[in-house]
């Protein structure tokens, strides 16, 4: 099939344990991006990823479109370190050698990126950075997957930064906002202020234990509340920030759809389920299970062009 040229917008691709999500967004000048098309293709074998993604891209007629792929959490490490005191153009190289004893593979040939935190993120005055590090083979595989499906690889991103795109058009003011993303056996919570990431923390959360249960009597739920509260407290006490006032959960479906209400009743912040149709044109009627499957791909496709 002949490649489709000059496709506006960006395609987000997320490879998950149970399938591959593909979403195409166009920034059409309105406050809400336009979700032009989306697809979630069930797939539980890595050997099928190439064919499954290529089929989805063909079905949505996205050949030739620029794309962002979101790495799976097990494909990289996220490290918090003090920033080396070097010029910006030397930062990545300096960081590479500072983390060489923190990873179990050769950083000399690894892919490394740096996420700079705001200057007021730590009251000690130390300038801290998050470092994303992955084996070069992981990056090569991601490139081959995207290009083999007929897309043009433009960005490789990770969930810790991509998910913040979901909130960038919201008027959140100057108060801290938390965003939590849950997967079957793990999750993460980000603390954001003025559209900048201040804290990202992995949390243990087995959402299968939260399904169709009386949450107030669930050990898994009480553990989740404790993990969230620890993150909020750290943001306030250790980072010296004003208390966060709002927690958003990425879309949830099935037996845990009411988790946001239970958390709202047990935490000292307002808790809401993030609704993709509220932030995207063209997502009206998108079922919650599809929102849950596609949210990372949507976040990747919402990446700012900078």
Secondary structure, DSSP 8 states (H G I E B T S, - for coil): --------SEEEEEEETTEEEEEEEE--SSSSEEEEEEEEEE---GGGHHHHHHHHHHHHT-TT-EEEEE--GGG-EEEEEE--SS-GGGHHHHHHHHTTTTSSS-GGGSEEEEEE--TTSSTT---EEEEEEE-HHHHHHHHHHHHHTT-EEEEEE-HHHHGGGGGTTS--TTS-EEEEEE-SSEEEEEEEETTEEEEEEEEE--GGGGTTS-GGG-HHHHHHHHHHHHHHHHHHHTS------EEEE----GGGTTHHHHHHHHSSSEEEE--HHHHEET-TT--HHHHHHHHHHHHHHT----
